[in-house]
Amino acid sequence: MTEGLNYQVILLTGQSDLRCCALSPQQKAFLDQSVHGDAQVLTNFPYEPSSAPYRATPLAIASIRNGWQYFGSRSPSFSTKHTSRIIRLIERRDRTIFLTGSCGLELFNNFRLPSALIGRIRLFAFGPVARRRPDCEHLLVGSRKDWLSRFFFPTPDHWVNCTHMDYLRSPAVRTLWKEFVGHEVGSRRACA
């Protein structure tokens, strides 16, 4: 751990490839542009360190799997299976910033994290698909071109101009993200 680096960023989206939780090249590039390498959690949900390498999944298959996870996360067995791993991840650092895309917000809400941890978490949601806002400090970013997210959150905190699959390519999202993580990202420059 880098001295003075007391935060981490955890990406949370649906798992499009059930054998893999590696970050996609687009996800990794987004983090590399704004987050110190030591602050990055290098896998996505469900955070298996020994997962297979990333491989692209056809959009139709990814959409079906993400929809299944969205609904499956509502079951008590989801929280039982995943929450202890999430708690261990959070407890590694003083602050945790979740970067959630699409159904990642619903997954986060359904971890049912203890209230004692909520104060240590901030959450940045792009294209959020969930039944409610999270209990932690957060920012919801939507797009008028993203009909799926607009259905769930017709009044996000900020609007950008992109499709549901292109938030991480949007310069406006990068700007909002850098503003949101402010102090912690400032640590990157101090540690670099």
C-alpha beads as a LAMMPS data file, in Angstrom:
LAMMPS data file: protein, C-alpha beads

192 atoms
191 bonds

1 atom types
1 bond types

-500.0 500.0 xlo xhi
-500.0 500.0 ylo yhi
-500.0 500.0 zlo zhi

Masses

1 110.0

Atoms # bond

1 1 1 0.000 0.000 0.000
2 1 1 1.328 3.451 -0.844
3 1 1 1.953 5.561 2.253
4 1 1 -0.753 8.194 2.631
5 1 1 -3.021 6.497 0.111
6 1 1 -6.102 5.737 2.201
7 1 1 -8.772 5.362 -0.456
8 1 1 -9.682 2.855 -3.145
9 1 1 -11.955 2.784 -6.178
10 1 1 -14.111 -0.267 -6.795
11 1 1 -15.848 -0.634 -10.140
12 1 1 -19.244 -2.312 -9.910
13 1 1 -21.247 -3.279 -12.976
14 1 1 -23.143 -6.391 -13.971
15 1 1 -21.064 -9.439 -14.815
16 1 1 -21.433 -9.933 -18.563
17 1 1 -19.107 -12.956 -18.718
18 1 1 -19.867 -15.315 -15.834
19 1 1 -16.354 -16.833 -15.958
20 1 1 -14.604 -13.487 -15.756
21 1 1 -14.501 -10.445 -13.512
22 1 1 -11.534 -8.740 -15.157
23 1 1 -11.959 -5.077 -16.044
24 1 1 -12.661 -4.345 -19.698
25 1 1 -10.041 -2.282 -21.557
26 1 1 -12.454 0.683 -21.476
27 1 1 -12.982 0.373 -17.703
28 1 1 -9.255 0.036 -17.011
29 1 1 -8.421 3.016 -19.250
30 1 1 -10.991 5.168 -17.436
31 1 1 -9.476 4.318 -14.052
32 1 1 -5.904 4.755 -15.288
33 1 1 -6.716 8.316 -16.405
34 1 1 -7.803 9.467 -12.960
35 1 1 -6.970 7.012 -10.171
36 1 1 -3.563 6.066 -8.764
37 1 1 -2.803 2.417 -9.598
38 1 1 -2.558 1.445 -5.912
39 1 1 -6.071 2.783 -5.344
40 1 1 -7.634 0.638 -8.081
41 1 1 -9.345 -2.652 -7.328
42 1 1 -8.300 -4.511 -10.465
43 1 1 -11.333 -6.761 -10.814
44 1 1 -15.034 -6.140 -11.214
45 1 1 -17.948 -7.882 -9.485
46 1 1 -17.786 -10.460 -7.921
47 1 1 -14.081 -9.631 -7.323
48 1 1 -12.554 -13.053 -7.790
49 1 1 -8.785 -12.518 -8.015
50 1 1 -8.219 -15.658 -10.068
51 1 1 -10.815 -15.019 -12.751
52 1 1 -10.231 -15.600 -16.445
53 1 1 -8.854 -12.721 -18.547
54 1 1 -11.285 -10.248 -20.080
55 1 1 -13.027 -11.196 -23.297
56 1 1 -15.769 -9.292 -25.062
57 1 1 -19.329 -10.571 -24.667
58 1 1 -22.011 -9.941 -27.318
59 1 1 -24.343 -7.136 -26.214
60 1 1 -27.485 -9.288 -26.303
61 1 1 -25.937 -11.933 -24.033
62 1 1 -24.478 -9.296 -21.698
63 1 1 -27.887 -7.595 -21.453
64 1 1 -29.631 -10.846 -20.533
65 1 1 -27.019 -11.699 -17.887
66 1 1 -27.161 -8.192 -16.429
67 1 1 -30.964 -8.346 -16.300
68 1 1 -30.769 -11.691 -14.530
69 1 1 -28.316 -10.231 -12.002
70 1 1 -30.504 -7.162 -11.475
71 1 1 -33.470 -9.321 -10.468
72 1 1 -31.378 -12.015 -8.752
73 1 1 -29.713 -9.449 -6.498
74 1 1 -33.049 -8.849 -4.764
75 1 1 -32.964 -12.319 -3.220
76 1 1 -31.590 -12.687 0.338
77 1 1 -29.169 -15.313 -0.997
78 1 1 -27.413 -12.604 -3.045
79 1 1 -26.534 -10.616 0.064
80 1 1 -25.544 -13.779 1.935
81 1 1 -23.228 -14.843 -0.885
82 1 1 -21.519 -11.524 -1.647
83 1 1 -21.693 -9.079 1.264
84 1 1 -18.854 -10.500 3.363
85 1 1 -16.465 -10.192 0.375
86 1 1 -17.566 -6.586 -0.191
87 1 1 -17.079 -5.763 3.490
88 1 1 -13.549 -7.178 3.387
89 1 1 -12.790 -5.024 0.336
90 1 1 -14.147 -1.888 2.005
91 1 1 -12.260 -2.499 5.238
92 1 1 -8.888 -2.494 3.433
93 1 1 -8.911 1.323 3.214
94 1 1 -10.324 4.288 5.122
95 1 1 -12.427 5.452 2.155
96 1 1 -14.000 3.534 -0.697
97 1 1 -15.439 5.056 -3.844
98 1 1 -17.746 2.820 -5.843
99 1 1 -17.934 3.572 -9.553
100 1 1 -21.171 1.885 -10.590
101 1 1 -22.541 1.419 -14.073
102 1 1 -26.010 0.313 -15.085
103 1 1 -27.307 -2.387 -12.691
104 1 1 -24.244 -1.939 -10.466
105 1 1 -26.241 0.489 -8.325
106 1 1 -28.943 -2.127 -7.735
107 1 1 -26.278 -4.691 -6.826
108 1 1 -24.702 -2.206 -4.400
109 1 1 -28.044 -1.465 -2.727
110 1 1 -28.739 -5.173 -2.341
111 1 1 -25.470 -5.954 -0.561
112 1 1 -27.261 -4.532 2.487
113 1 1 -24.049 -3.160 3.971
114 1 1 -23.929 -2.356 7.693
115 1 1 -24.662 1.290 8.484
116 1 1 -21.251 1.593 10.197
117 1 1 -19.579 1.225 6.765
118 1 1 -21.869 3.567 4.815
119 1 1 -20.081 6.680 6.099
120 1 1 -16.804 5.405 4.591
121 1 1 -18.333 5.043 1.111
122 1 1 -18.983 7.450 -1.746
123 1 1 -20.680 6.304 -4.943
124 1 1 -20.586 7.655 -8.496
125 1 1 -23.277 6.048 -10.673
126 1 1 -23.265 6.392 -14.465
127 1 1 -26.348 5.249 -16.368
128 1 1 -27.853 3.944 -13.098
129 1 1 -30.431 1.167 -13.209
130 1 1 -31.846 0.621 -9.722
131 1 1 -35.008 0.934 -7.693
132 1 1 -33.618 3.657 -5.428
133 1 1 -30.695 5.905 -4.675
134 1 1 -28.005 4.531 -2.335
135 1 1 -27.806 5.500 1.334
136 1 1 -24.214 6.771 1.049
137 1 1 -22.956 10.056 -0.400
138 1 1 -23.488 9.768 -4.157
139 1 1 -23.823 11.353 -7.578
140 1 1 -26.106 9.970 -10.300
141 1 1 -25.208 10.758 -13.917
142 1 1 -27.716 10.084 -16.662
143 1 1 -28.143 10.830 -20.352
144 1 1 -31.228 11.859 -22.290
145 1 1 -30.108 9.329 -24.944
146 1 1 -30.113 6.531 -22.356
147 1 1 -33.756 5.403 -22.241
148 1 1 -32.997 2.527 -19.846
149 1 1 -31.459 4.664 -17.112
150 1 1 -34.029 7.448 -17.680
151 1 1 -36.797 4.951 -16.918
152 1 1 -35.317 4.362 -13.440
153 1 1 -33.976 7.873 -12.752
154 1 1 -35.801 10.515 -14.816
155 1 1 -34.079 13.279 -12.797
156 1 1 -30.420 12.347 -12.171
157 1 1 -28.038 14.798 -10.523
158 1 1 -26.300 15.547 -13.852
159 1 1 -27.054 15.024 -17.537
160 1 1 -24.452 14.107 -20.139
161 1 1 -24.816 13.315 -23.827
162 1 1 -24.082 9.639 -24.564
163 1 1 -25.718 6.239 -24.932
164 1 1 -26.040 3.607 -22.190
165 1 1 -22.829 1.879 -23.312
166 1 1 -20.684 4.998 -23.757
167 1 1 -20.545 6.781 -20.395
168 1 1 -16.899 5.921 -19.760
169 1 1 -15.967 7.410 -23.152
170 1 1 -17.700 10.718 -22.377
171 1 1 -15.444 13.701 -21.579
172 1 1 -18.315 15.166 -19.511
173 1 1 -18.427 12.005 -17.363
174 1 1 -14.657 12.154 -16.859
175 1 1 -14.962 15.770 -15.720
176 1 1 -17.790 14.979 -13.278
177 1 1 -15.853 11.963 -11.977
178 1 1 -12.698 13.992 -11.336
179 1 1 -14.725 16.628 -9.503
180 1 1 -16.503 13.963 -7.455
181 1 1 -13.359 12.182 -6.290
182 1 1 -11.551 15.523 -5.790
183 1 1 -9.496 15.091 -2.609
184 1 1 -8.696 11.405 -3.111
185 1 1 -7.643 11.884 -6.726
186 1 1 -5.445 14.760 -5.547
187 1 1 -3.513 12.081 -3.651
188 1 1 -2.561 10.589 -7.025
189 1 1 -0.538 13.650 -7.914
190 1 1 1.097 13.647 -4.483
191 1 1 2.030 9.963 -4.805
192 1 1 3.038 9.931 -8.479

Bonds

1 1 1 2
2 1 2 3
3 1 3 4
4 1 4 5
5 1 5 6
6 1 6 7
7 1 7 8
8 1 8 9
9 1 9 10
10 1 10 11
11 1 11 12
12 1 12 13
13 1 13 14
14 1 14 15
15 1 15 16
16 1 16 17
17 1 17 18
18 1 18 19
19 1 19 20
20 1 20 21
21 1 21 22
22 1 22 23
23 1 23 24
24 1 24 25
25 1 25 26
26 1 26 27
27 1 27 28
28 1 28 29
29 1 29 30
30 1 30 31
31 1 31 32
32 1 32 33
33 1 33 34
34 1 34 35
35 1 35 36
36 1 36 37
37 1 37 38
38 1 38 39
39 1 39 40
40 1 40 41
41 1 41 42
42 1 42 43
43 1 43 44
44 1 44 45
45 1 45 46
46 1 46 47
47 1 47 48
48 1 48 49
49 1 49 50
50 1 50 51
51 1 51 52
52 1 52 53
53 1 53 54
54 1 54 55
55 1 55 56
56 1 56 57
57 1 57 58
58 1 58 59
59 1 59 60
60 1 60 61
61 1 61 62
62 1 62 63
63 1 63 64
64 1 64 65
65 1 65 66
66 1 66 67
67 1 67 68
68 1 68 69
69 1 69 70
70 1 70 71
71 1 71 72
72 1 72 73
73 1 73 74
74 1 74 75
75 1 75 76
76 1 76 77
77 1 77 78
78 1 78 79
79 1 79 80
80 1 80 81
81 1 81 82
82 1 82 83
83 1 83 84
84 1 84 85
85 1 85 86
86 1 86 87
87 1 87 88
88 1 88 89
89 1 89 90
90 1 90 91
91 1 91 92
92 1 92 93
93 1 93 94
94 1 94 95
95 1 95 96
96 1 96 97
97 1 97 98
98 1 98 99
99 1 99 100
100 1 100 101
101 1 101 102
102 1 102 103
103 1 103 104
104 1 104 105
105 1 105 106
106 1 106 107
107 1 107 108
108 1 108 109
109 1 109 110
110 1 110 111
111 1 111 112
112 1 112 113
113 1 113 114
114 1 114 115
115 1 115 116
116 1 116 117
117 1 117 118
118 1 118 119
119 1 119 120
120 1 120 121
121 1 121 122
122 1 122 123
123 1 123 124
124 1 124 125
125 1 125 126
126 1 126 127
127 1 127 128
128 1 128 129
129 1 129 130
130 1 130 131
131 1 131 132
132 1 132 133
133 1 133 134
134 1 134 135
135 1 135 136
136 1 136 137
137 1 137 138
138 1 138 139
139 1 139 140
140 1 140 141
141 1 141 142
142 1 142 143
143 1 143 144
144 1 144 145
145 1 145 146
146 1 146 147
147 1 147 148
148 1 148 149
149 1 149 150
150 1 150 151
151 1 151 152
152 1 152 153
153 1 153 154
154 1 154 155
155 1 155 156
156 1 156 157
157 1 157 158
158 1 158 159
159 1 159 160
160 1 160 161
161 1 161 162
162 1 162 163
163 1 163 164
164 1 164 165
165 1 165 166
166 1 166 167
167 1 167 168
168 1 168 169
169 1 169 170
170 1 170 171
171 1 171 172
172 1 172 173
173 1 173 174
174 1 174 175
175 1 175 176
176 1 176 177
177 1 177 178
178 1 178 179
179 1 179 180
180 1 180 181
181 1 181 182
182 1 182 183
183 1 183 184
184 1 184 185
185 1 185 186
186 1 186 187
187 1 187 188
188 1 188 189
189 1 189 190
190 1 190 191
191 1 191 192
